Amino acid sequence: MKIEDLLRDDEPAILAEAVRTTAQLSHYRRDGEEATRRRVQALYRAVARAVHARDLDDLLAHAARIARERFQGGYEQAEVEAAFATLEEAIERQALARMPKDELAWGLGLVATALGHARAELGRTFATLAHGSRLGAVDLTSVFTRSEQSGRSVEELVYPV
């Protein structure tokens, strides 16, 4: 079983766990379980599409939209990030229980990467809204040097086909 299969086949189990946990968070509890279910499901499906297509554009747009909506609804950024974390944890638990060991690192890496970028977009959008600016943070990673380079070539990071 590959991560794409798990995300397709195990959606109900993953969502049940993620919704149960997310619904305990303050604002999500206030808004009710049905609204929480819709929100978690929308995020889940955006993550699943991103992983399947290896394309982050729609997921990042969704994360920015979530940030704007939750900011306007009085949510703290940490609470929204906690909701993202509950979804990732539910996916991880299901993957650990159902996927073969030789697929876990790759599959969970894809999910973690997609959600990591979504969290970063969430943070940038929250920061922009909190500071009343239209300018978001710019990723300037490329202008920094690092003393600890991994020493791995790009070819080593390609998943074997």
C-alpha positions in Angstrom: 0.0 0.0 0.0 1.3 3.4 -1.0 0.4 6.7 0.8 -2.0 7.7 -2.0 -3.9 4.4 -1.4 -4.0 5.0 2.3 -5.3 8.6 1.9 -8.0 7.3 -0.4 -9.1 4.2 1.3 -8.7 5.2 5.0 -10.2 8.7 4.8 -13.1 7.9 7.1 -10.9 6.5 9.9 -8.4 9.3 9.6 -11.1 12.0 9.6 -12.9 10.4 12.6 -9.7 10.6 14.7 -8.7 14.1 13.5 -12.2 15.5 14.0 -12.6 14.0 17.5 -9.3 15.6 18.6 -9.8 19.0 16.7 -13.3 19.4 18.1 -11.7 19.6 21.6 -9.9 22.8 20.7 -11.6 26.0 22.1 -12.9 27.7 19.0 -13.6 24.5 17.1 -15.6 23.3 20.1 -17.5 26.6 20.0 -18.3 26.2 16.3 -19.6 22.6 16.7 -18.6 19.2 15.5 -20.3 19.5 12.1 -18.4 22.7 11.2 -15.2 21.1 12.5 -15.8 18.0 10.4 -16.3 20.0 7.2 -13.2 22.0 7.9 -10.9 19.0 8.7 -12.3 17.2 5.7 -11.6 20.1 3.4 -8.0 20.3 4.7 -7.6 16.5 4.4 -8.7 16.4 0.8 -6.4 19.3 -0.1 -3.5 17.5 1.5 -4.5 14.2 -0.3 -4.7 16.0 -3.7 -1.4 17.7 -3.1 0.3 14.4 -2.3 -1.3 12.6 -5.2 -0.5 15.3 -7.7 2.8 16.3 -6.1 1.5 19.9 -6.5 1.2 22.3 -3.5 -0.6 25.2 -5.2 -4.1 24.4 -4.2 -3.1 23.3 -0.7 -1.2 26.6 -0.1 -4.2 28.6 -1.4 -6.4 26.6 1.0 -4.1 27.2 3.9 -4.1 31.0 3.2 -7.9 30.9 3.0 -8.1 29.1 6.3 -5.8 31.6 7.9 -7.9 34.5 6.7 -11.2 32.9 7.8 -9.8 31.8 11.2 -8.1 35.2 11.9 -11.4 37.0 11.2 -13.2 34.4 13.5 -10.9 35.3 16.4 -8.8 32.1 16.3 -5.3 32.1 17.6 -2.7 30.9 15.0 -1.5 28.2 17.5 -5.0 26.8 17.6 -5.2 26.5 13.9 -1.8 24.9 13.8 -2.9 22.4 16.4 -5.8 21.4 14.1 -3.2 20.8 11.3 -1.2 18.8 13.7 -4.1 16.6 14.7 -4.7 15.7 11.1 -1.1 14.9 10.5 -1.0 12.7 13.6 -4.1 10.8 12.5 -2.6 10.2 9.1 0.7 9.0 10.7 -1.1 6.6 13.1 -3.1 5.1 10.3 0.0 4.8 8.1 2.0 3.1 10.8 -0.8 0.6 11.3 -1.5 -0.2 7.7 1.4 0.6 5.4 4.4 -1.6 4.7 7.6 -0.4 6.4 9.4 0.1 3.1 6.7 2.7 2.1 6.4 4.6 5.4 9.4 7.0 5.1 8.5 8.1 1.6 4.7 8.3 2.3 5.0 10.1 5.6 7.6 12.4 4.1 5.3 13.5 1.4 2.5 14.2 3.9 4.9 16.0 6.3 6.3 18.1 3.4 2.9 19.1 2.1 1.6 20.0 5.6 4.9 21.8 6.4 4.4 24.1 3.5 0.7 24.5 4.4 1.7 25.5 7.9 4.3 28.0 6.6 1.6 29.6 4.4 -0.8 29.7 7.3 1.9 31.4 9.4 2.8 33.9 6.7 -0.9 34.8 6.2 -1.6 35.1 9.9 1.5 37.4 10.3 0.4 39.6 7.4 -3.1 39.9 8.8 -1.8 40.5 12.4 0.5 43.3 11.2 -2.1 44.9 8.9 0.2 44.7 6.0 -0.4 43.4 2.5 3.2 42.2 2.3 3.9 38.6 3.3 7.1 37.2 4.5 9.5 36.3 1.7 11.5 33.0 1.8 15.1 34.0 1.4 16.6 30.6 2.2 18.7 30.7 -1.0 20.7 33.7 0.3 21.9 31.9 3.4 24.8 29.4 3.5 24.9 26.5 5.9 28.0 25.0 7.5 26.3 21.6 7.7 25.4 20.6 4.2 23.8 17.2 3.8 26.3 16.2 1.2 23.6 14.4 -0.7 23.0 14.9 -4.4 19.6 15.6 -5.8 19.6 12.2 -7.4 19.8 10.5 -4.0 16.6 12.2 -3.0 14.6 10.8 -5.9 12.3 8.0 -4.9 13.3 4.8 -6.6 10.8 3.8 -9.3 
